[in-house]
Amino acid sequence: MDLRDYYRMMAADISDEDMRKAAQFLSDHIGKANAVSKHDLTLALYGKTTDSTERKAREVMMRLVTECGIAIGSNSGSSGYYICETETEKSECIAELKSRARELNERAYSLFSVSLPSPTTINRLQGGLF
């Protein structure tokens, strides 16, 4: 099974109860200062933390924003999730998301102009990297 198919199946397994439980849990985490770690959020939702349950928790957070209209904040500098309390918190999250999107777009655009190396070049590169 392709990894993308696995993630699609996992996302399809998210229930309305998962969404309600996450929204209720986050109601105790309003404002950046009260952020909850991904680990603790995942434990609260699924009782354990694995790569799969963490991915499901991230998907739930995304859906709370996109489908339910809840201003869920997060940023990589201070890991955790919270309901944005101020416009400033919301703006900071938006700025970080835009920055990450811009970086990904730049990387994707750069790949267009990159030539694929020959097997000989790959061997030389690997020797120089390690």
Phi, psi and omega in degrees: 000135177294143182300322178298321177297319178300314180294325176295317178296318180296317179295324179293339181280352180287126185261167174299326178296320175302317182294315179298316181298318180294316179297317179297314180299317181289343179295344174267004183230066180262127180094146183303323181294341181251023182300149176250140181292156176301322179300309182292323177298314180297318176300316181296323183278318190237359176077358178201160177242116173228172176303320182292314182290326176294320178295319178297319180297319178297320178296319178299316179299318179297317180292326177299327177281305190284327183258330185252350177070030178263132183280082178275124179257153172194155169203155187287336181293325177225088190303141178145168180238149180199161171274125182300133181261331184230162175297327179297315178299315180298316180297321178297319179294317179298316180299318180293318179298318179296321179296315179296319179297318179297316179297319178294320178296319178297318179295314179298316180297320179298325180298332179300324185263000180275132176274147176282135182282157174281163178303325179295317180295321179299316179298318179295318180297315181298320179296326180280341182277333187238000000 
